[in-house]
Amino acid sequence: MEHSNLLKQLIDHWIMYSEANEPDDLGSFISWMENRLSNTSQSPSAIEEVTLQMTFGYLLGRIINFTDLWGKLGFKGLPIRQFEDLAILREIKNAKNPAKNELANVLVNEKSTVFEMLKRLKRDEMITDTLDTNDRRIRRVSLTPYGEGVLADSELQAQKIARILTGNLGHEELNTLVKLLHKLDVYHSRLHDAYNQEDIDELLHLTDKPN
C-alpha cells in the first residue's frame, strides 16, 4: 500500500478518534488505534509504520518549537534573533565571502527569506557586502568586526542552549541520535537538490524511490 493511502487512513482514524471525545494526546490515540486494528482486517504492520512516521513528525515538531523557545531565551540581549541568524554568521565566516545565493542554498531556505535576513544583518552592521571582482552581478558578504564579536558571543550562548536541548540523553544515546540526524540531513539534502516543484504528492513519490 502506498504511503499516501496509509496517511489518509491515519488521518481518517484521527478524525474518528477526535469525534469520539477521547483524550487529546498521542499515547491514547496509539492505544485506540491498536484496539481498532485488532478488530479489523487492516495490516497492523503497515498502519504501525505510518503511526511511527507521524509520531516522529509530531515529536520533531515539538523539539523544533523547544529549540525556538530556548533560543529566544538564550539569545536575549544579543543582536541576533534566532539560530538561523547564527547559522548565517557562521557560514559567512567559514565560507569566506560567500555569494548571497550560496547562503540560501546552504541554509535550505527561500532566497527571498535569506536576502531579507541578510538585509537586516547588514542594517545592524554585522555584515557588509561587495561586488564580485569577476562578476558584477554577484554580491559577496563578509563579517564586520562587530559581526565577529556578535558571532563569538552567540556561540557561547548556543553552547548553553545545546546543553539544554540534549537534555537527559547519555553519551551513547546522543552519539546515536547525531548519527541518525546526520543520515536524515544527507537524505533530505539530496531530495532538496532533486526536487524543484511545489507538490507534496510528487515529493512523496520521490521519497518512495530507493536511495
Secondary structure, DSSP 8 states (H G I E B T S, - for coil): --HHHHHHHHHHHHHHHHHTT--SSHHHHHHHHHHHHTTSSS-HHHHHHHHHHHHHHHHHHHHHHHHHHHHHHHTTTSS--SHHHHHHHHHHHHHTS-BHHHHHHHTTS-HHHHHHHHHHHHHTTSEEEEE-SS-TT-EEEEE-HHHHHHHHHHHHHHHHHHHHHHTT--HHHHHHHHHHHHHHHHHHHHHHHH--S--HHHHHHHHTS--
